[in-house]
Amino acid sequence: MKATPLSNCERRFLLRAIEERKRLDGRQCYDYRNVRVSFGADYGCCIVELGKTRVLAQVSCELVPPKPNRPTEGILFFNLELSPMAAPGFEPGRQSELLVKLNRLIERCLRNSKCIDTESLCVVAGEKVWQIRLDLHLLNHDGNIIDAASIAGIVALCHFRRPDVSVQGEEVTVYTPEERDPVPLSIHHMPICVSFAFFQQGTYLLVDPSEREERVMDGLLVIAMNKHREICTIQSSGGIMLVQDQVLRCSKITAVKVAEITELIQKALENDQKVRKEGGKFGFAESIPNQKITAFKMESAAVDTNNVEEQAEEIITKADPPSEVFAKPILHTPGTAQIGEGIENSWGELEESEREEAAEEEGESEAAAFECREMETEDTSTMRETKKDEPIVLSDSEEEEVIILEPQELPKKTRTQTNSKQENTSKKAFNKRRKKKRAAR
């Protein structure tokens, strides 16, 4: 992890505050931050918050062949991931020294302490056993990762349920949760880690160090213990020399803190189990406080429905009387009717104006067609005169010959009739235009 280094001023300020027995978050030297546990919708999923440090734990299982040297024992696998989402100093896809140290410490705390009965995970000796996998994801880093990870790991393992299995001869049947209730893991005890930070070569001691306090500390002591005051593992880092009295004092503080955290975990597990049996709502969404913007929960308001009829009668009596209703419809134009007060019908006027406009357009189109026909007749007469005088020349070209057919002569009566009709329509259109121009002037 490549964190931004602290300046000399910040370092001196933190060390001076520790010498005066003061901490940035207002805690005392031996105070632990608030621990909060919230479960997911599935078994074996939980989020543990230690102050602002947040860890997500997820447990899964799978049937696999056992190890050759231990054919009757199940397999436990632990994995902790530090992503840049938790802190910008973490590099993705790289095994840093901090990550290796944390993974080893978790394995010693949970696996080497024999907190889980691995023999109960055996299905068929030498053939099939359950492999329990615990994945831990650091969501936010504010110091003391190992304590938050150990709490999240043991809570997820206690909350997890594996599918029920039956063996008949060589056939192994795995039942779904609908067919049979899942089976919890056999857990003997709950080891929990408690970290102690030392300053100025062990002169000053702090419990549950924060991220800034970890940067200026000289050494770290981690003790894993259960509620029976049995030390599961102990690790010292930083190269400091600790006296026997300091280690004994830390172990006594650890016993008190572990008892408090174990009681908190048991209450959280009991509450979750009770809610699931009653069929209530559970999961991360229900653990969000109602004061937050992201909460989709709203307090229900009580509605009094005792005097609904009396209130309705009062509203009706106090209301204004209805307006007058016209019994007979109003007839404005034939074929239309109107009830009540409204705008008069104007459909008839619109139809008359549309008819006038259509008649004008027809007159204009007929006049234009008459002019075009006159032009065509003149052109055809000129073409006839020229063709009578000119001789016909035959060509030997391969192009297609173009034959112009003479238009047939129409009877004189029809020509005179059409001409008279077109003249009448053109006169009507011309008169309407003159009337419009005079009205506009």
VOBA-483560 format. One line per 5 residues: number of its first residue (from 1); their letters; for each residue x negated, y, z negated of C-alpha. Coordinates in pm, 1 decimal. Each point is the difference from the previous one (the first is absolute). Layout:
<atoms>
NUM) A) X,Y,Z  ...
</atoms>
This chain:
<atoms>
1) MKATP) 0.0,0.0,0.0  -139.3,336.9,106.5  180.7,249.0,-221.4  -67.3,370.0,9.3  -264.8,72.0,-266.0
6) LSNCE) 81.7,226.9,-289.4  -176.5,331.5,-31.1  -229.8,68.5,-293.7  254.3,241.0,-144.7  278.8,-261.6,6.8
11) RRFLL) -230.4,-261.9,-148.7  -102.0,227.4,-287.7  362.1,95.2,-60.2  115.2,-364.7,-25.4  -286.8,-100.6,-229.4
16) RAIEE) 59.9,302.3,-221.6  372.4,-90.6,-27.7  -87.5,-361.2,-92.5  -240.5,122.6,-269.7  283.6,207.2,-145.0
21) RKRLD) 232.4,-305.4,4.8  223.8,147.2,272.1  123.8,-145.5,327.8  135.2,167.2,311.9  341.8,-170.7,-18.0
26) GRQCY) 49.0,81.8,-370.3  -56.7,-352.9,-134.5  -201.9,-96.0,-302.3  -316.7,-209.2,36.5  173.7,-332.6,-78.3
31) DYRNV) 331.3,72.8,178.3  117.2,-212.6,293.6  191.5,148.8,290.6  366.6,-89.0,49.0  57.1,-337.3,168.3
36) RVSFG) 303.1,-37.1,225.5  110.5,-323.9,168.4  254.8,-20.0,283.8  95.2,-313.7,191.2  86.2,-53.2,364.8
41) ADYGC) 295.8,-177.2,153.4  -194.6,-326.7,42.0  -151.8,-208.2,-274.7  -371.4,63.1,-57.7  -3.9,360.9,121.0
46) CIVEL) -61.9,289.3,-238.8  -159.5,343.8,-30.3  -192.5,97.7,-312.3  -72.3,364.4,-74.1  -275.7,85.3,-249.1
51) GKTRV) 26.8,376.1,-15.2  -45.8,100.5,364.3  -183.4,-320.3,92.7  240.2,-224.4,188.1  -45.7,-363.6,106.4
56) LAQVS) 231.4,-220.9,205.7  -9.3,-377.5,-64.4  151.5,-273.7,217.4  -11.8,-375.4,-65.2  55.5,-263.8,268.3
61) CELVP) -32.1,-379.9,11.7  -74.4,-271.0,257.8  -37.8,-378.0,6.9  -361.6,-92.1,85.3  -234.4,-298.4,-52.3
66) PKPNR) -185.9,20.2,-333.8  -373.1,38.6,-49.6  -190.8,-330.6,19.6  -154.0,39.2,-347.5  338.8,87.9,-161.3
71) PTEGI) 272.2,-202.1,175.6  266.2,53.6,-272.4  -32.6,377.2,-43.6  151.8,286.5,192.6  -198.5,283.8,154.7
76) LFFNL) -2.0,362.7,-116.8  -111.8,278.3,231.9  -37.2,368.3,-96.9  -61.5,294.6,231.5  -26.6,371.1,-81.2
81) ELSPM) 2.8,261.5,276.9  -114.3,361.5,-26.0  140.2,203.2,288.6  -61.5,365.5,93.3  363.0,62.1,-91.8
86) AAPGF) -98.5,-25.8,-368.6  -304.3,228.6,26.8  -181.1,150.6,300.9  -331.3,-139.3,-125.4  100.2,-363.4,68.1
91) EPGRQ) -109.4,-141.4,335.4  238.0,-243.1,174.1  -121.8,-348.2,94.3  -317.6,15.4,-206.2  -95.7,-193.4,-313.4
96) SELLV) -144.1,268.0,-225.9  -181.6,-73.2,-324.9  296.3,128.8,-200.7  242.3,-230.2,183.1  -219.6,-308.2,-50.1
101) KLNRL) -38.0,77.3,-370.2  375.6,49.9,-47.7  89.0,-323.3,182.1  -242.2,-202.4,-209.6  128.8,153.3,-320.6
106) IERCL) 363.3,-78.7,91.4  -89.3,-360.2,84.4  -174.0,-45.3,-334.3  293.0,160.5,-182.1  276.9,-205.0,164.8
111) RNSKC) -161.2,-319.0,131.2  -283.8,-80.0,-242.2  217.7,80.8,-301.4  231.0,-289.1,103.1  308.6,216.3,-44.2
116) IDTES) 181.3,-199.1,273.8  51.5,-374.1,-20.3  -148.7,-112.0,332.1  95.1,-365.8,-51.6  370.0,93.0,10.5
121) LCVVA) -59.2,121.3,358.0  -76.7,-352.5,122.7  269.0,-159.1,223.4  -174.7,-315.1,128.8  -342.5,-78.2,-149.0
126) GEKVW) -273.1,28.9,260.9  243.1,102.1,276.3  209.4,309.4,-76.9  -24.7,270.0,-265.5  127.1,354.9,-31.1
131) QIRLD) -239.4,282.0,86.9  93.4,317.2,-191.3  -126.7,319.7,160.6  -1.9,332.7,-186.3  -50.2,311.8,214.7
136) LHLLN) -66.5,329.9,-175.2  14.8,331.6,187.2  -119.9,323.6,-156.2  252.3,268.8,95.7  -146.7,292.8,-194.7
141) HDGNI) -333.0,34.2,-179.4  -23.8,208.3,-315.9  -247.2,-210.3,-196.7  -4.2,-334.7,-183.4  88.2,-223.5,296.4
146) IDAAS) -83.0,-324.0,-178.6  252.2,50.5,-281.5  283.4,85.5,239.2  -90.2,-293.0,228.3  -11.0,-251.9,-285.9
151) IAGIV) 339.0,114.8,-131.6  154.3,-10.2,348.1  -145.4,-346.3,67.1  128.2,-166.9,-317.1  342.3,168.3,34.0
156) ALCHF) 37.7,-120.6,360.3  -101.6,-354.9,-97.0  250.8,-6.1,-287.4  273.5,134.5,227.5  -71.8,-237.5,290.8
161) RRPDV) 216.7,-305.4,78.4  -116.8,-278.6,229.1  240.8,-225.4,198.7  112.2,-323.2,-159.4  -142.8,-323.1,147.1
166) SVQGE) 105.7,-364.7,-7.4  -211.3,-302.9,101.4  154.7,-323.8,126.2  -268.7,-246.3,100.3  -221.3,184.2,246.8
171) EVTVY) 264.3,257.3,93.9  -25.2,345.3,-164.0  311.3,224.3,7.8  -25.8,372.7,-68.0  333.1,156.6,-99.4
176) TPEER) 112.8,350.4,82.3  115.2,239.5,-276.1  361.4,-59.5,111.4  -30.6,-376.2,-44.7  -190.0,1.8,-331.4
181) DPVPL) -113.6,270.8,-237.2  -369.4,88.8,34.7  -239.3,-113.9,-273.5  -218.5,245.6,-199.7  -371.3,-56.5,-44.5
186) SIHHM) -130.0,-161.2,-316.9  -193.6,282.0,-173.9  -171.3,-68.6,-332.6  -96.1,356.2,-96.5  -32.3,350.1,150.6
191) PICVS) -357.0,138.1,7.0  -17.7,379.3,37.9  -309.8,212.4,58.4  -77.2,313.5,-201.9  -282.2,231.9,112.4
196) FAFFQ) -223.9,221.4,-216.6  -220.8,278.2,134.5  -319.6,104.5,-186.2  -171.1,337.0,20.6  -346.6,115.7,-105.5
201) QGTYL) -135.4,-353.7,-51.0  294.8,-126.1,-201.8  41.1,300.9,-228.8  355.2,76.2,118.0  271.6,-247.9,94.0
206) LVDPS) 319.3,40.4,206.2  276.7,-252.6,66.0  158.4,-23.8,346.7  -227.8,249.2,183.4  141.9,210.6,282.1
211) EREER) -160.4,44.0,341.5  -197.3,313.7,-96.7  -111.8,-152.3,-327.5  -132.2,-304.9,186.6  -227.8,224.0,207.2
216) VMDGL) -185.2,139.4,-301.6  -6.6,-313.2,-221.4  -323.9,-184.3,-78.0  144.7,-350.9,-37.4  321.9,-204.4,2.8
221) LVIAM) 114.0,-288.5,-218.9  295.4,-217.3,109.8  158.1,-249.9,-241.1  273.7,-242.9,110.3  210.1,-131.6,-288.7
226) NKHRE) 341.7,-156.3,-61.4  247.9,70.4,-277.9  -148.9,-284.4,-206.7  -322.5,205.7,-25.3  -191.7,-243.8,214.9
231) ICTIQ) -268.2,165.8,211.4  29.5,-136.3,355.3  -289.1,192.2,156.2  -227.3,292.3,-78.1  -219.4,203.2,231.9
236) SSGGI) -234.1,294.6,-54.3  -132.8,214.0,287.1  -206.5,315.0,27.4  -319.9,-111.1,-172.7  77.3,130.0,-348.4
241) MLVQD) -98.3,-169.6,-325.4  298.1,-60.2,-228.3  -19.0,-72.0,-370.6  192.1,-290.3,-155.5  223.7,238.8,-193.5
246) QVLRC) 103.5,175.6,322.5  102.5,-328.4,163.7  198.9,-104.0,-309.2  175.0,336.2,-12.2  90.7,-31.5,369.4
251) SKITA) 137.6,-352.8,-55.0  224.7,122.5,-282.1  135.5,281.8,219.4  53.9,-253.1,280.8  209.6,-227.1,-224.6
256) VKVAE) 235.4,287.9,-84.4  34.9,115.9,360.9  51.8,-352.5,135.3  278.8,-69.5,-250.4  181.9,318.5,106.0
261) ITELI) -38.1,-69.5,373.6  109.4,-366.1,-38.5  316.3,106.1,-179.8  72.3,253.2,276.4  -46.2,-268.1,269.7
266) QKALE) 230.7,-246.6,-174.3  275.2,262.2,-36.6  -30.3,95.2,367.1  26.8,-366.1,107.3  303.0,-59.6,-224.4
271) NDQKV) 180.4,309.6,130.9  -63.0,-98.0,362.6  122.2,-354.9,-58.5  312.6,130.3,-173.7  83.9,236.9,284.1
276) RKEGG) -46.2,-273.1,261.5  232.4,-237.4,-186.2  269.7,267.0,-34.8  -23.6,78.0,371.2  -93.9,365.0,-51.1
281) KFGFA) -233.8,214.5,204.9  -373.7,-54.1,-35.3  -318.6,77.7,186.7  -223.0,298.9,56.0  288.6,224.9,110.5
286) ESIPN) 172.5,-39.2,-337.0  -316.6,89.8,-188.3  -25.1,343.8,163.7  115.8,275.9,-237.5  316.1,183.8,101.4
291) QKITA) -174.0,338.2,-23.7  -220.4,-68.2,303.0  94.7,120.4,347.8  -49.1,-347.2,148.3  259.6,-155.0,-232.1
296) FKMES) 319.8,-116.8,170.8  189.7,-37.0,-326.9  271.7,237.1,-119.8  185.5,3.4,-328.8  367.3,-90.4,44.2
301) AAVDT) 250.5,258.8,-120.7  309.9,-116.9,-187.0  334.6,87.5,162.4  315.1,41.5,-213.0  303.3,-153.4,177.1
306) NNVEE) 254.6,17.5,-284.3  200.2,313.1,94.9  -30.9,-22.6,377.9  378.1,14.5,70.7  57.8,301.7,-226.4
311) QAEEI) -289.2,188.7,158.1  131.4,-78.0,348.3  348.8,131.8,-90.4  -149.1,322.7,-136.6  -199.4,52.9,318.9
316) ITKAD) 311.3,-53.8,213.3  213.8,243.4,-205.9  -266.4,272.0,7.1  -58.0,-34.3,374.4  159.6,246.0,247.1
321) PPSEV) 313.6,-111.0,187.3  -51.1,-127.5,354.2  36.2,240.6,291.5  318.5,11.1,216.9  30.9,-279.4,250.3
326) FAKPI) 170.2,63.7,334.0  261.6,-265.4,54.8  55.4,78.3,369.9  -285.9,3.0,248.7  -77.6,328.6,181.8
331) LHTPG) 28.2,-24.6,378.6  -227.6,245.6,179.5  9.0,-145.7,350.1  195.1,-291.0,143.8  -170.9,-330.5,-73.7
336) TAQIG) -186.5,125.3,-309.9  85.8,9.9,-369.0  -158.8,147.3,-313.6  58.5,-75.8,-369.6  -115.6,256.1,-254.2
341) EGIEN) -188.6,321.0,63.7  -276.7,-34.7,250.8  -139.0,138.9,322.6  231.9,11.1,298.5  -54.1,-242.3,283.8
346) SWGEL) -193.4,146.4,292.6  -17.7,-304.6,222.3  251.1,135.1,254.1  -197.0,322.8,55.6  -321.5,-192.4,45.1
351) EESER) 162.0,-225.0,262.4  126.8,298.6,204.2  -342.5,167.1,4.6  -165.9,-326.0,101.1  247.3,-42.7,287.1
356) EEAAE) -73.0,352.8,131.9  -375.3,-62.8,-11.9  41.7,-332.9,183.4  214.4,167.6,272.9  -264.4,270.6,48.6
361) EEGES) -275.9,-259.3,30.8  204.0,-196.8,256.0  59.8,315.9,208.9  -369.2,85.1,-0.2  -96.7,-354.3,101.2
366) EAAAF) 255.8,-4.6,285.3  -123.2,335.3,134.3  -359.9,-124.1,-4.0  103.2,-319.3,178.3  187.4,204.3,266.4
371) ECREM) -309.8,211.1,68.1  -216.3,-310.4,34.0  240.9,-154.6,249.2  -1.0,315.0,214.9  -379.1,-6.8,8.2
376) ETEDT) 1.2,-365.1,103.0  246.8,58.3,284.3  -211.7,287.3,134.0  -313.9,-214.3,-9.0  168.5,-288.9,178.5
381) STMRE) 132.7,230.5,276.2  -346.4,146.5,62.1  -153.4,-347.6,9.7  253.4,-109.9,265.7  -73.5,295.2,225.0
386) TKKDE) -375.4,-58.9,-14.3  32.6,-373.6,58.9  219.4,47.2,313.1  -268.1,209.8,172.9  -311.7,-197.8,-104.3
391) PIVLS) -79.0,-330.6,175.8  -54.3,-325.2,-194.2  -366.3,-111.2,-13.5  -86.6,-365.3,-68.6  -328.5,-72.2,-185.2
396) DSEEE) -206.7,-317.2,-9.9  -99.7,38.0,-367.5  43.5,-288.3,-246.0  188.1,220.7,-243.3  366.6,-65.9,-54.7
401) EVIIL) 235.6,198.3,219.2  218.9,251.6,-183.1  355.8,18.3,137.8  211.5,301.1,-95.4  367.0,-77.6,8.4
406) EPQEL) 237.4,280.3,91.6  258.0,72.8,-269.6  355.1,-87.1,91.0  230.1,290.8,70.9  277.1,36.2,-253.1
411) PKKTR) 353.8,76.7,116.4  80.5,368.6,19.3  303.2,-20.6,-231.0  -194.7,-138.5,-293.2  -277.3,256.2,51.6
416) TQTNS) 240.6,289.4,-6.8  178.2,-138.4,-308.1  -321.3,-48.7,-197.1  -128.6,340.6,104.7  319.6,169.2,-121.5
421) KQENT) -11.6,-183.9,-336.2  -364.8,90.8,-56.2  69.5,364.8,86.4  287.2,10.0,-251.6  -211.7,-150.0,-280.4
426) SKKAF) -289.9,233.2,74.0  237.0,300.4,-8.6  140.6,-111.4,-336.3  -347.9,-40.0,-145.5  -103.0,342.6,134.5
431) NKRRK) 309.3,163.1,-151.1  -67.0,-159.2,-344.5  -357.7,128.2,8.1  119.4,353.2,76.9  249.2,-16.4,-288.0
436) KKRAA) -274.7,-112.0,-240.5  -235.2,278.5,111.3  274.2,263.3,-47.9  84.0,-134.9,-345.5  -368.6,11.1,-95.6
441) R) -26.8,366.5,116.0
</atoms>
